[in-house]
Amino acid sequence: MIFLEIENDLESYWEAIKVLGLPDKFPGTKLSTIQHNDWGNEFFLHDPAGNLWHFGIFN
């Protein structure tokens, strides 16, 4: 698991990754929607190698 803290505008990062169409290009890749938590927001990317990427911003 890898956590990348985003300083601002998590939505722009999500959009930039979404337009790449990774789940269509690489079997096993999954991109979640943005989850809103009490501590901040995050989304997840499962890559083809099985790594789980967390992209998040703290409140």
Secondary structure, 3 states (H helix, E strand, C coil): CEEEECCCCHHHHHHHHHCCCHHHHCCCCEECCCEECCCEEEEEEECCCCCEEEEEEEC
